[in-house]
C-alpha cells in the first residue's frame, strides 16, 4: 500500500475523485425516473387537492424538461399511468370534464414531436386499461378520448395543417388504435370512428386543405381493407365515408330538397323539386358573435359542424389502390368497390345516395291458361336457348365401299323401301312369337252353389298343378364320379381341427347363441260368418255379450305351448 501511495501523483488523485460522464448521465436518468414516479404516485392518489397541484406542476415540469432533455416513450408511459388513475379517481360530471380538459391540454406544453408522442402513449395506456373500466366510469373515459383527440387536432391546426405533422399523426394512429393486426377494444375503436370527423370539423372550422383530407383518411382506408369484422367495416363505412358524402355540397342540397319534399307530403318525385333563391330583404339586427362551443349543453347550446372539403377522385383512387392487397378479404373488397363507385359518381356531379326507383314485378298477369302456357314455353326457350333444327333432306346419291357413288332413281328408292319394310316385318314376327305355347286352361270343377245377400257364390275345387318334369341331365353321374364317404369324413375332421381353437384360449366356451323362439299358429279355429248365420247362432245359443267375472276365451291364432298352473285372472 505504501508503494502505491508514493507512486500516485496529485493529478491522478484529482482524476480519481472526478466522476465519469457515463456515471453523470446515469445519475440524471435515475433522478428523472424518480421524479416521474413521484408525480405518477401523487396523480393516482385519492386527494383531489394534491392531484390538482400535481397537474399544475406537471405543466411547468414539461416545459422545463422538454427544453433540456427530450422525453422518451417509456417516460410518457410512466406518467400516463398516473394520469389515467387521476381521471379514474375524479367524481361528478363537472369535475370530470375539468380533469379531462387539464390532462388533454398538457399536450400543448410540448413541441410537435413530443406532443404527438404524448398522444400515442395516452392511446396505448387507454387501450391496455380499457377492459378494466367498469360501467359507471365508462362515460367519462369516452368523453376523455374525445377531448384528447380534439387537442391533438389543435396541435395540427397550430402547425397550419402541415403535411409532415399530418403524416406523423396518421402514423401514430396506424400504430395504436387503427393498427389492423393489433387486438383492440371494440367499444373504444367504434367510439373513435364516430368522433373522428366530428372533432376534425369542429377544430378545422372549414379551413382544412382538401388535399390533406385524403392523408387524414389513409389509416381508415387501411383498417377497412384489412379488417374481417363486419361491425368494424360497417362502422367505418357509415361514420367516415358516407358521412363525407352527406356533408358535401350535393349532399346538403339533396337534404334540403328532401325536407321540402317531405313538408309537401311527397308529391310526385323528388326530382320534380326545383331550387329557388330567396333574397333576404329583412333588415334584422345582427346577433353579436358568441364564443365557440365544442360540446352541446343544456339550455339551447348547439354545436355547429362546418363542412369538410375533399377531392372525391383522390378518395376513390385511394380506396381502389387497397382493394387488391394480399390481406384483403371478400367483405372488405366489396365495401371498397362500392365506396369507390360512390365517390366516382360524386366527382361526376351525381349524388350517389338518396331515394331511388326500384322495379317491382307487375301482378296484372292474364289468367288465361293458353297464354300462361305460351309464356312458360317462351321462358323455357329463352333459358335453354333451343334452336329450330331443320330436317336433313335425303341425298340423291349413295357412296359404296369402293368409293363409287351411284345416283338413285325413283324405282331404286321404291325397291329399297319395299326391302326395308319386308325386313322390319320379319323382325316383328320374331319378337312377337312366344317361346312356348300357352297352357290350356283347365275346366273349373264346381263343388257347390249358394246364395247370399251379397250375391250368388260358386265353390270350386282348387286346380291340380301338374308336377313339373325335372330337366334331363346332359351328363348323368357314374359310379366313378361319386367320392368315397370315408375320405370325406377324414377331410371334415381335419378341417374342424384346423379351424377350431383350444378351449383354453376361448374366453367363454359355454356361451351359445340364443335359441330361436318358435310360435305355433293354429288356424283350425278360423271361421267366416255371414250376417244371417250370425243371427241364427245368437238365436240358437244366446250368450251374455260381456261378463266382468268371466275368464277370457282361448285365443284363436296362438295356442299356449305350456299351460300355466296358476290362473292369472283368478282373484286371490
C-alpha positions in Angstrom: 0.0 0.0 0.0 2.9 2.4 0.8 4.4 1.8 -2.6 1.1 2.6 -4.2 0.6 5.8 -2.3 4.1 7.1 -3.2 3.6 6.3 -6.9 0.2 8.3 -7.2 0.6 11.9 -8.2 -1.7 14.7 -7.3 -3.2 14.8 -10.8 -4.1 11.1 -10.7 -5.8 11.7 -7.3 -8.0 14.5 -8.8 -8.9 12.4 -11.8 -9.9 9.5 -9.4 -12.2 11.8 -7.4 -14.0 13.2 -10.6 -16.9 11.0 -11.8 -17.1 9.9 -15.4 -19.5 11.3 -18.0 -21.4 8.0 -18.2 -22.0 8.0 -14.5 -23.3 11.5 -14.7 -25.8 10.6 -17.4 -26.9 7.5 -15.4 -27.4 9.6 -12.3 -29.5 12.1 -14.2 -31.7 9.3 -15.6 -32.2 7.8 -12.2 -33.2 11.3 -10.9 -35.7 11.8 -13.7 -37.3 8.4 -13.3 -37.6 9.1 -9.6 -39.4 12.4 -10.3 -41.7 10.7 -12.8 -42.6 8.0 -10.3 -43.3 10.6 -7.6 -45.6 12.6 -9.9 -47.4 9.5 -11.0 -47.9 8.4 -7.4 -49.4 11.8 -6.5 -51.6 11.9 -9.6 -53.1 8.5 -8.8 -53.9 9.4 -5.2 -57.3 9.9 -3.7 -56.6 13.5 -2.5 -58.2 15.9 -5.0 -56.1 19.0 -4.0 -52.9 17.0 -4.3 -53.9 15.8 -7.8 -54.7 19.4 -8.9 -51.4 20.7 -7.6 -49.6 17.8 -9.4 -51.3 18.6 -12.7 -50.3 22.3 -12.4 -46.7 21.4 -11.6 -46.6 18.8 -14.3 -47.3 21.5 -17.0 -44.3 23.6 -15.8 -42.1 20.5 -15.5 -43.0 19.5 -19.1 -41.8 22.9 -20.4 -38.5 22.8 -18.4 -37.8 19.2 -19.1 -38.5 19.3 -22.8 -36.1 22.1 -23.3 -33.3 20.3 -21.6 -33.8 16.5 -22.1 -36.3 15.2 -24.7 -38.9 12.7 -23.5 -38.9 9.1 -24.4 -41.8 6.7 -24.8 -41.1 5.0 -21.5 -41.2 8.3 -19.7 -44.6 9.2 -21.1 -45.9 5.7 -20.3 -44.9 6.1 -16.6 -46.6 9.5 -16.4 -49.7 8.3 -18.3 -50.3 5.6 -15.7 -50.8 8.3 -13.1 -52.8 10.5 -15.4 -55.2 7.5 -16.1 -55.9 6.9 -12.5 -56.2 10.7 -11.9 -59.2 10.5 -14.3 -60.3 7.3 -12.6 -60.5 8.9 -9.1 -62.4 12.1 -10.3 -66.1 12.2 -9.5 -69.1 14.3 -10.6 -69.6 15.5 -14.2 -68.1 19.0 -14.0 -65.1 17.8 -12.0 -64.5 15.0 -14.6 -64.7 17.5 -17.5 -62.3 19.8 -15.8 -59.8 17.0 -15.2 -60.1 15.7 -18.8 -59.5 19.1 -20.2 -56.5 19.8 -17.9 -54.9 16.4 -18.8 -55.5 16.8 -22.6 -54.2 20.4 -22.6 -50.8 19.2 -21.3 -50.1 18.3 -25.0 -49.5 22.0 -25.8 -46.7 22.3 -23.3 -44.5 20.1 -25.6 -43.1 20.5 -29.1 -44.8 18.9 -32.0 -43.0 15.6 -32.0 -43.2 15.3 -28.2 -46.9 16.3 -28.3 -47.7 13.5 -30.8 -45.6 11.0 -28.8 -47.6 12.1 -25.7 -50.9 11.4 -27.6 -49.6 8.0 -28.8 -48.7 6.9 -25.2 -52.0 8.1 -24.0 -53.9 6.0 -26.5 -51.7 3.0 -25.7 -52.5 3.2 -22.0 -56.2 3.6 -22.7 -56.2 0.5 -24.9 -54.4 -1.5 -22.3 -56.6 -0.4 -19.4 -59.9 -0.3 -21.3 -61.1 -3.8 -20.3 -60.7 -2.9 -16.6 -63.1 0.1 -16.8 -66.5 -0.6 -15.2 -69.8 0.5 -16.5 -70.1 3.5 -14.1 -66.8 5.0 -15.3 -67.2 4.3 -19.0 -68.9 7.5 -20.0 -66.2 9.8 -18.5 -63.5 7.9 -20.3 -65.4 8.1 -23.6 -65.5 11.9 -23.0 -61.8 11.8 -22.2 -61.0 10.2 -25.5 -62.9 12.9 -27.3 -61.1 15.7 -25.5 -57.7 14.1 -26.1 -58.4 13.8 -29.9 -59.6 17.4 -30.1 -56.3 18.7 -28.5 -54.3 16.6 -31.0 -56.2 18.2 -33.9 -55.5 21.6 -32.3 -51.7 20.8 -32.4 -52.1 20.2 -36.2 -54.0 23.4 -36.6 -51.3 25.4 -34.8 -48.8 24.0 -37.3 -51.1 25.3 -40.2 -52.1 21.8 -41.2 -48.5 21.0 -42.3 -48.1 17.8 -44.3 -45.3 16.4 -42.2 -47.2 16.8 -39.0 -50.3 15.3 -40.6 -48.2 12.3 -41.7 -46.8 11.8 -38.2 -50.3 12.0 -36.7 -51.6 9.4 -39.2 -48.6 7.1 -38.4 -49.4 7.4 -34.7 -53.0 6.3 -35.4 -51.8 3.4 -37.5 -49.6 2.2 -34.7 -52.2 2.4 -31.9 -56.0 2.5 -32.4 -56.1 1.8 -36.1 -53.4 -0.9 -36.3 -55.2 -3.8 -38.2 -53.2 -6.8 -36.8 -53.4 -5.5 -33.2 -56.1 -6.6 -30.9 -58.1 -3.5 -29.9 -61.2 -3.0 -27.6 -64.2 -2.9 -29.9 -66.0 -0.2 -27.9 -63.0 2.1 -27.9 -62.5 1.6 -31.7 -66.1 2.2 -32.6 -66.2 5.4 -30.4 -63.1 6.7 -32.0 -64.5 6.1 -35.5 -67.7 8.0 -34.6 -66.0 11.1 -33.2 -63.1 11.4 -35.7 -64.7 13.6 -38.4 -66.9 15.5 -35.9 -63.8 16.7 -33.9 -61.9 17.4 -37.1 -64.8 19.5 -38.4 -65.0 21.5 -35.1 -61.3 22.2 -34.9 -60.8 23.0 -38.7 -63.7 25.5 -38.9 -63.9 24.8 -42.6 -60.3 25.8 -43.3 -58.8 22.3 -43.8 -57.0 22.0 -47.2 -58.9 19.4 -49.4 -55.6 17.6 -50.4 -54.8 17.0 -46.7 -58.2 15.2 -46.2 -57.1 12.2 -48.2 -54.0 11.9 -46.0 -56.0 12.0 -42.8 -58.3 9.2 -44.2 -55.5 6.9 -45.0 -55.5 4.9 -41.7 -59.2 4.3 -42.0 -58.8 3.0 -45.6 -56.1 0.6 -44.4 -58.2 -0.6 -41.5 -61.2 -1.1 -43.8 -59.2 -3.1 -46.3 -57.6 -5.4 -43.8 -60.5 -5.9 -41.4 -62.6 -9.1 -41.5 -65.1 -8.0 -38.8 -68.4 -6.8 -40.4 -69.1 -4.5 -37.4 -65.9 -2.5 -38.0 -66.4 -2.4 -41.8 -70.0 -1.1 -41.4 -68.9 1.5 -38.8 -66.1 2.9 -40.9 -68.3 3.0 -44.0 -71.1 4.8 -42.2 -69.3 7.3 -39.9 -66.3 8.1 -42.2 -67.1 7.8 -45.9 -70.9 8.0 -46.0 -70.6 11.0 -43.6 -68.3 12.7 -46.0 -70.7 12.2 -48.9 -73.7 13.5 -46.9 -71.9 16.7 -45.8 -70.7 17.6 -49.3 -72.4 20.3 -51.4 -74.5 17.8 -53.3 -75.4 16.0 -50.1 -76.5 19.2 -48.3 -78.5 20.3 -51.3 -80.3 16.9 -51.5 -81.0 17.1 -47.8 -82.7 20.4 -48.2 -84.7 19.2 -51.2 -85.8 16.1 -49.3 -87.0 18.2 -46.3 -89.1 20.4 -48.6 -90.5 17.4 -50.4 -91.5 15.8 -47.1 -93.1 19.1 -45.9 -95.3 19.0 -49.0 -96.3 15.3 -48.3 -94.2 13.8 -51.0 -95.9 15.0 -54.3 -94.6 13.3 -57.4 -90.9 12.5 -57.3 -88.1 14.2 -55.6 -86.5 15.2 -58.9 -89.5 17.4 -59.6 -88.4 19.7 -56.8 -86.6 22.9 -58.0 -84.3 25.2 -56.1 -85.4 28.9 -55.9 -83.2 31.5 -54.5 -84.8 33.9 -52.0 -83.3 37.2 -51.2 -83.1 38.3 -47.5 -84.6 41.8 -47.6 -85.4 41.9 -43.9 -83.0 44.3 -42.2 -82.9 42.4 -38.9 -80.3 43.2 -36.3 -77.2 41.0 -36.4 -76.6 38.8 -33.4 -73.4 39.5 -31.5 -70.7 36.9 -32.0 -70.6 34.3 -29.4 -67.8 32.1 -28.1 -67.3 28.9 -30.0 -68.7 25.9 -28.2 -67.3 22.4 -28.8 -69.7 20.4 -26.8 -73.5 20.6 -26.7 -75.0 21.8 -23.4 -78.4 22.1 -21.9 -80.2 25.4 -22.4 -80.2 25.6 -26.3 -76.5 25.4 -26.7 -75.8 23.8 -30.1 -72.6 22.9 -31.8 -72.0 23.9 -35.4 -70.2 21.3 -37.6 -68.5 23.2 -40.6 -68.2 21.4 -43.9 -65.1 19.4 -44.7 -63.7 19.9 -48.2 -62.2 16.9 -50.0 -61.4 15.7 -53.5 -63.8 12.8 -54.4 -61.5 11.4 -57.2 -58.5 11.2 -54.8 -60.5 9.4 -52.2 -61.9 7.0 -54.9 -58.3 6.3 -56.1 -57.1 5.6 -52.5 -59.9 3.1 -52.0 -59.2 1.3 -55.2 -55.4 1.0 -54.5 -56.0 -1.1 -51.4 -58.7 -3.2 -53.0 -56.4 -6.0 -54.4 -54.0 -6.1 -51.5 -52.9 -9.5 -50.2 -54.5 -9.1 -46.7 -58.0 -8.1 -48.0 -61.0 -10.4 -48.0 -64.3 -10.6 -49.8 -66.2 -8.4 -47.4 -63.7 -5.5 -47.4 -63.2 -5.7 -51.2 -67.0 -5.5 -51.8 -67.2 -2.4 -49.5 -64.1 -0.7 -51.0 -65.6 -1.2 -54.6 -68.9 0.2 -53.5 -67.5 3.2 -51.8 -65.1 3.9 -54.7 -68.1 3.9 -57.1 -70.0 6.3 -54.8 -67.1 8.8 -54.8 -66.7 8.4 -58.6 -70.3 9.4 -59.1 -69.9 12.3 -56.7 -67.0 13.5 -58.7 -69.0 13.4 -61.9 -71.8 15.6 -60.3 -74.4 13.0 -59.4 -75.5 12.3 -55.8 -75.0 8.5 -55.2 -77.2 8.2 -52.1 -80.9 9.1 -51.6 -84.2 7.9 -52.9 -84.0 5.5 -55.9 -86.5 3.9 -58.2 -87.0 0.1 -57.7 -88.6 -2.0 -60.3 -91.5 -4.1 -59.0 -92.9 -7.2 -60.5 -96.3 -6.4 -62.1 -99.2 -8.6 -60.8 -101.6 -8.0 -63.7 -100.9 -11.3 -65.5 -103.7 -12.7 -67.5 -105.4 -15.8 -66.0 -105.9 -17.4 -69.4 -104.3 -20.9 -69.4 -103.2 -20.8 -73.0 -101.4 -17.5 -72.6 -99.8 -18.8 -69.4 -98.5 -21.9 -71.2 -97.2 -19.8 -74.1 -95.4 -17.6 -71.7 -93.9 -20.7 -70.0 -92.7 -22.1 -73.3 -91.1 -18.8 -74.4 -89.4 -18.6 -71.0 -88.1 -22.1 -71.3 -86.8 -21.5 -74.8 -85.1 -18.3 -73.5 -83.3 -20.1 -70.7 -82.3 -23.2 -72.6 -81.6 -21.4 -75.9 -83.0 -24.2 -78.1 -82.7 -23.7 -81.8 -85.1 -24.9 -84.5 -83.2 -27.6 -86.3 -84.1 -28.1 -90.0 -84.8 -31.6 -91.2 -82.0 -33.1 -93.2 -83.0 -33.8 -96.8 -82.4 -37.2 -98.3 -79.4 -37.3 -100.6 -79.8 -38.4 -104.3 -76.5 -40.4 -104.3 -75.2 -43.4 -102.3 -71.5 -43.9 -101.6 -70.3 -47.6 -101.9 -67.4 -49.2 -100.1 -65.0 -48.8 -103.0 -65.7 -45.0 -103.1 -68.0 -45.1 -106.0 -71.2 -43.0 -106.0 -74.4 -44.2 -107.6 -77.4 -41.9 -108.4 -80.7 -43.1 -107.0 -83.8 -43.1 -109.3 -87.4 -43.4 -108.1 -87.5 -47.1 -109.0 -84.4 -47.9 -106.9 -85.8 -45.8 -104.0 -89.1 -47.7 -104.1 -87.2 -51.0 -104.2 -85.1 -50.1 -101.1 -88.2 -49.1 -99.2 -90.0 -52.4 -100.0 -87.0 -54.4 -98.9 -86.8 -52.4 -95.7 -90.5 -52.9 -94.9 -90.1 -56.7 -95.5 -87.1 -56.9 -93.1 -89.0 -55.0 -90.5 -92.0 -57.3 -90.7 -89.7 -60.4 -90.2 -88.2 -58.8 -87.1 -91.6 -58.1 -85.6 -92.7 -61.7 -86.2 -89.6 -63.0 -84.4 -90.2 -60.7 -81.5 -93.9 -61.3 -81.1 -93.6 -65.2 -81.4 -93.8 -66.7 -77.9 -91.1 -69.1 -76.8 -93.5 -71.8 -75.5 -97.2 -72.5 -76.4 -99.7 -71.2 -74.0 -101.0 -73.7 -71.5 -104.5 -74.9 -72.0 -106.9 -73.7 -69.3 -108.4 -76.5 -67.3 -112.1 -76.5 -66.9 -113.4 -75.3 -63.5 -114.9 -78.1 -61.4 -117.9 -76.6 -59.4 -118.3 -78.1 -56.0 -121.4 -76.2 -54.6 -123.5 -73.1 -55.3 -125.3 -71.0 -52.6 -127.0 -67.6 -52.5 -126.3 -64.8 -50.0 -127.3 -61.2 -49.7 -124.1 -60.2 -51.4 -125.0 -62.4 -54.5 -124.5 -66.0 -55.8 -121.3 -67.8 -54.8 -119.6 -70.7 -56.6 -117.3 -73.0 -54.7 -114.8 -74.7 -57.0 -112.1 -77.3 -56.4 -108.5 -76.0 -56.5 -106.8 -76.8 -59.8 -104.4 -79.7 -59.6 -101.0 -78.5 -60.6 -99.1 -80.9 -62.8 -95.8 -82.0 -61.4 -93.1 -80.3 -63.3 -90.8 -82.7 -65.0 -87.3 -82.4 -64.0 -85.0 -81.5 -66.8 -82.9 -84.3 -68.1 -79.2 -84.1 -67.3 -76.8 -83.8 -70.2 -74.1 -85.7 -68.4 -75.5 -88.3 -65.9 -73.4 -89.3 -62.9 -71.5 -92.5 -62.9 -70.1 -94.6 -60.0 -66.7 -93.2 -60.6 -68.0 -89.7 -60.1 -69.1 -90.4 -56.5 -66.5 -89.9 -53.9 -65.7 -92.2 -51.0 -67.5 -91.3 -47.8 -64.6 -92.4 -45.6 -62.2 -89.9 -47.2 -64.8 -87.1 -46.9 -65.2 -87.8 -43.1 -61.5 -87.6 -42.6 -61.2 -84.3 -44.5 -64.0 -82.8 -42.5 -62.4 -83.8 -39.2 -59.1 -82.3 -40.3 -60.8 -79.1 -41.3 -62.6 -78.8 -38.0 -59.3 -79.4 -36.1 -57.6 -76.7 -38.1 -60.3 -74.1 -37.7 -61.2 -74.7 -34.0 -59.2 -73.2 -31.2 -58.3 -74.9 -27.9 -60.7 -74.3 -25.1 -58.1 -72.5 -23.0 -57.9 -69.6 -25.5 -61.7 -69.2 -25.6 -63.0 -66.7 -23.0 -66.4 -68.3 -22.5 -66.5 -71.8 -24.0 -70.0 -72.5 -22.7 -71.7 -69.5 -24.3 -74.1 -70.5 -27.0 -76.3 -68.5 -29.3 -79.8 -67.7 -28.1 -82.4 -70.3 -29.3 -84.9 -69.2 -31.8 -88.4 -68.6 -30.4 -91.0 -70.7 -32.2 -94.6 -69.6 -32.4 -97.2 -72.1 -33.4 -100.2 -70.5 -35.1 -103.3 -72.7 -35.0 -105.6 -71.9 -38.0 -108.2 -74.6 -37.3 -110.4 -72.3 -35.3 -110.6 -69.7 -38.1 -114.2 -69.2 -39.3 -116.1 -66.9 -41.7 -119.7 -66.0 -41.0 -122.4 -64.1 -42.8 -124.9 -61.8 -41.1 -127.8 -64.3 -41.3 -125.6 -67.1 -39.9 -124.6 -64.8 -37.0 -128.3 -64.0 -36.2 -129.1 -67.7 -36.4 -126.2 -68.6 -34.0 -127.4 -65.9 -31.5 -131.0 -67.3 -31.5 -129.8 -70.9 -31.1 -127.3 -70.2 -28.3 -127.8 -66.8 -26.7 -124.9 -65.8 -24.5 -124.1 -62.8 -22.3 -122.1 -60.3 -24.5 -119.8 -59.2 -21.7 -119.2 -60.6 -18.2 -116.5 -59.0 -15.9 -116.0 -62.1 -13.9 -115.8 -64.4 -16.9 -112.4 -65.9 -17.8 -111.2 -64.8 -21.2 -111.7 -67.3 -24.0 -109.0 -69.2 -25.7 -107.2 -67.1 -28.4 -107.8 -68.1 -32.0 -104.4 -67.8 -33.5 -101.8 -68.7 -30.9 -102.1 -71.8 -28.8 -100.1 -71.8 -25.5 -97.1 -74.1 -25.6 -97.1 -74.6 -21.8 -100.2 -74.3 -19.7 -99.7 -72.3 -16.5 -100.7 -74.0 -13.3 -101.7 -70.6 -11.9 -104.6 -68.7 -13.4 -103.5 -65.0 -13.8 -107.2 -63.9 -13.9 -108.2 -65.5 -10.7 -108.7 -63.0 -7.9 -106.8 -64.2 -4.8 
